[in-house]
Amino acid sequence: MRTGRLFIDGIWREGRGSPLASFAPHDLHVIWRGHAADAGDVDAAFRAARAAFARWADLDVAEREAIIKRFADALKTERETLARCIAEEVGKPLWEARTEVEAMIGKIDLSIRAYHARTGMHEQPTEFGRHVLRHRPHGVVAVFGPYNFPGHLPNGHIVPALLAGNTVLFKPSEQTPATAELTVRLWQRAGIPPGVLNLLQGERETGAAIAAHPQLDGLYFTGSERTGTLLHRQFAGHTGRILALEMGGNNPLIVREVSDCDAAVLTVVQSAFITTGQRCTCARRLFVPGGAWGDAFLRRLCGVTETLAIDRWDAEPQPYMGPVISPQAVDQLCAAQDRLLALGARALLPMRARSAGSAFVSPAVLDVSAVSDPPDEEYFGPLLQVIRYTDLDEAIDGANRTRFGLAAGLISDDEREYERFWRRIRAGIVNWNRPTTGASSAYPFGGIGASGNHRPSAYYAADYCAYPMASSEAPHARITGTLPPGVKL
């Protein structure tokens, strides 16, 4: 067990709020124990970040890059330690946690490229001097991280925010404090100056104190639609604060009659059940054609899904799935299944809690075709809903029947069908014959509707980490051209 700390103004200290702990989902042993940040801790972190802002922002971008690259070096050195921490705390298999750490390392160079491409300095000579476009940091920003990718997703906000010259308050998920603390210790090893990055552990009360603080200039959030919507309402009228939201989705995946049934099945499995269904881009609704081909496809899908290896993070051989984040999450998923069954769904493969004293759960495939008005909810786990359809237009209409708009996919051998699909589907990430969970960090990442507020992350994170400053500049005051009408000199 690790004894947890906050990191404020370059100093590790005890939190002064309520007790806080994280538990390994595979057997519920305590991983990390400490105290949350209270309002006084939050205020101290804001004071430190504000005091550090001018010095950090005034550094040449190359100096900030050097520190961030040293952080990448620290990640490389401690990649296995961090991967094992993520795997144990979240429950994901070690192979997947290792890919998360590699994504964190790759984010450094991608963020530097994005900063210079999208928010660097650009100038155009003129007859009197030049026009200049610069980008300036917002000031003190907060990053609220999720539990499913506790290293990679906060890293995708923190790195571009620091690169742009902001100072940062980082509040991780209360379910993954150990991963956050280890990550910030690597930043400290890289030489991050005091006050530039501050770690505030805590639950809802800590987040509320950060979001309401008068010194806050921006907030970057990844998490549930409910919390993101509350933040959006809270920020209404605060035009001086920038808010970037990524809130998940009720993502559709349409299957057509394809020549390689097993390839389609594998794409569905990777879309719905990777990370035990705990990715915001996981497929939640699967549209399958009616008739004999669709019947055979579903039999094959359920047969393969039933054999997926589920085990603890460090089991050998490595499993495909681990537990979900907590027993409470298991209860919520099983309750969601019960509600769908009560509405008329049919269990092709029912979800079952695997054992007491852990958060293991088996994946579910439910046919909800007979449910007249299925709930438009994101069930964050391995629960896949099947909807049978007659033609592609019907399937696309059904896929668009959601308030979300994060990810969508089509499995089809016909490129003309894909063109029809991407032209009509409403989503920010649209894939063809690839899992819905696949997205490149070299492109923007985000959705529309209830999935976000038009502030995509990944390569476009640079956009919300700085604001443009347009200038007309001349080395000397001088008269150019003719005088304006009515002016005599």
Buried (B, 14 or more C-beta within 10 A) or exposed (E): EBEBBBBBBBEBBEBBBEEBBBBBBBEBEEBBBBBBBBBEBBBBBBBBBBBBBEEBBEBEBEEBBEBBBBBBBBBEEBBEEBBBBBBBBBBBBBEBBBEBBBBBBBBBEBBBEBBBEBBBEEEEEEEBBEBBBBBBBBBBBBBBBBBBBBBBBBBBBBBBBBBBBBBBBBBBBBBBBBBBBBBBBBBBBBEBBBBBBBBBBBBEBBBBBBBEBEBBBBBBBBBBBEBBBBBBEBBEEEEEBBBBBBBBBBBBBBBBBBEEBEEBBBBBBBBBBBBBBBBBBBBBBBBBBEEEBBEEBBEBBBEBBEEBEBBBBBBEEBBBBBBBBBBEBBEBBBEBBEBBBEBEBBEBBBBEBEEEEBBBBBBBBBBBBEBEEBBEBBBBBBBBBBBBBEEBEBBBEBBBBBEBBBBBBBBBEBEEBBEBBBEEBBBBBBBBBBBBBBBEBEEBBBBBBBBBBEBBBBBBBBBBBBBEEEEEEEEEEEEEEEEEEEEEE
